[in-house]
Amino acid sequence: MKKMLKDVMIMRPIVVILLVFMHSFTMFTHGAWTLPDGIHDVPAYNWLTKITFSFLLETFIFISGFIVGTV
């Protein structure tokens, strides 16, 4: 019988949605590309992208280690 990790089952979709969110608003971080014509700069998107980026990689590594450690 498979062991179900309910904590991981809850965390994975949330982290994936945050990853999609972060990639959707990356153009507002003033990186390599300029904003296209007609797109206004929204400072809140910049801050939300940076906050989301600050913990996504660590969370994916934590989930992977958690799965390997418990299986």
Number of C-alpha atoms within 10 A of each C-alpha: 3 5 7 9 12 8 10 15 11 10 13 14 11 11 18 13 10 16 16 10 16 20 12 12 15 17 18 21 19 11 9 7 10 11 14 8 6 6 9 9 13 11 11 10 18 17 13 17 22 15 12 16 17 11 11 16 12 11 14 15 11 13 17 12 11 14 12 9 8 8 9
